[in-house]
Amino acid sequence: MTDRFDKGMATRRKVLGDAYVDRAEAAKTPFDQPFQQMITESAWGTVWAGDAIPDRERSMLTLALLAACGNFDEIPMHIRATANTGASPDDVMQTFLHVAVYAGVPKANHAIKLAKQTYAKMGVELGDDT
């Protein structure tokens, strides 16, 4: 493997957690191995591993882009990752408010629904002080 792969795997584990990465690695097959290597090197080893943007803000950007582009399947994973990146539920709500204005209310509404479901599964109470 490459240095970028190793850096990407370390970053992926830091953001998503060992349990998630271990499950993903166990599910990897020869068919999807090239894709997994590519995202580990590029997304995790380059973009997420950079130090120009703190993880909290990178997390918020990722959630905004996922919602704005309608890539809803990855939103729960990145909501769970906020426990490691430091993005609070209030940060996430502010992110999705931006999505509503700039990308559309239906996309933000669906992202908020997914966030609420994921936070509930995480045992995070969403109240007035989120």
C-alpha positions in Angstrom: 0.0 0.0 0.0 1.0 3.6 -0.4 1.7 6.3 2.3 -1.5 8.0 1.1 -3.5 4.8 1.7 -2.0 4.4 5.2 -2.7 8.1 6.0 -6.2 7.7 4.5 -6.9 4.6 6.6 -5.8 6.4 9.8 -7.9 9.4 9.0 -10.9 7.2 8.1 -10.6 5.4 11.4 -10.3 8.7 13.3 -13.4 10.1 11.7 -15.6 7.1 11.3 -14.4 4.9 14.1 -12.6 1.6 14.2 -15.9 -0.5 14.4 -17.3 1.1 11.2 -14.0 0.7 9.3 -13.5 -2.9 10.5 -17.0 -3.8 9.2 -16.4 -2.1 5.9 -13.1 -3.8 5.5 -14.6 -7.2 6.3 -17.2 -6.6 3.6 -14.6 -5.7 1.0 -14.4 -8.1 -1.9 -11.9 -8.4 -4.8 -14.6 -6.7 -7.0 -14.8 -3.5 -4.9 -11.2 -3.4 -3.6 -10.0 -1.0 -6.3 -12.9 1.4 -5.4 -12.1 1.1 -1.7 -8.4 1.8 -2.3 -9.3 4.8 -4.4 -11.6 6.4 -1.8 -9.2 5.6 1.0 -6.4 7.3 -0.8 -8.3 10.3 -2.3 -11.2 11.1 0.0 -9.5 10.0 3.3 -5.8 10.2 2.4 -5.9 13.6 0.7 -9.1 15.6 1.3 -10.0 14.6 4.8 -6.3 14.3 5.8 -5.5 17.9 4.9 -4.9 20.4 7.7 -6.2 23.5 6.1 -9.8 22.9 7.4 -10.6 21.6 10.9 -12.5 18.3 11.1 -15.6 20.1 12.5 -15.9 22.3 9.5 -14.9 19.5 7.1 -17.7 17.5 8.5 -20.2 20.3 8.0 -19.1 20.8 4.4 -19.4 17.1 3.7 -23.0 17.0 5.2 -23.9 20.1 3.2 -22.6 18.7 -0.1 -24.2 15.3 0.5 -27.6 16.9 1.2 -27.3 19.4 -1.6 -26.4 16.8 -4.2 -29.1 14.4 -2.9 -26.6 11.7 -1.8 -28.6 10.8 1.2 -27.3 7.3 1.8 -24.1 8.6 3.3 -25.7 11.2 5.6 -26.2 8.8 8.6 -22.6 7.7 8.4 -21.4 11.3 8.5 -23.9 12.2 11.3 -22.4 9.4 13.3 -18.9 10.8 12.5 -19.8 14.1 14.1 -19.2 12.4 17.4 -15.5 12.3 16.4 -15.3 15.5 14.4 -16.8 17.9 17.0 -19.7 19.1 14.8 -22.6 19.6 17.2 -26.3 19.0 16.4 -26.6 22.8 16.2 -23.8 22.9 13.7 -25.5 20.2 11.6 -28.8 22.1 11.7 -27.1 25.3 10.6 -25.5 23.4 7.8 -28.9 22.0 6.6 -30.4 25.5 6.9 -27.8 26.6 4.4 -28.7 23.7 2.2 -32.4 24.7 2.3 -31.6 28.2 1.1 -29.0 27.3 -1.5 -30.0 23.9 -2.7 -33.6 23.4 -1.8 -36.0 22.9 1.1 -36.9 19.2 0.1 -33.2 18.2 0.2 -32.7 19.9 3.6 -35.9 18.4 4.9 -34.9 14.9 4.0 -31.4 15.4 5.4 -32.8 16.7 8.7 -35.1 13.7 8.9 -32.1 11.4 8.5 -30.1 13.4 11.0 -32.9 13.1 13.6 -33.2 9.3 13.1 -29.4 8.9 13.3 -29.1 11.0 16.5 -31.9 9.0 18.1 -30.1 5.8 17.3 -26.9 7.4 18.8 -28.8 8.3 22.0 -28.3 12.0 21.3 -31.1 14.1 22.7 -32.1 17.0 20.5 -33.5 19.8 22.6 -33.5 23.6 22.8 -29.8 23.7 23.4 -28.6 21.7 20.4 
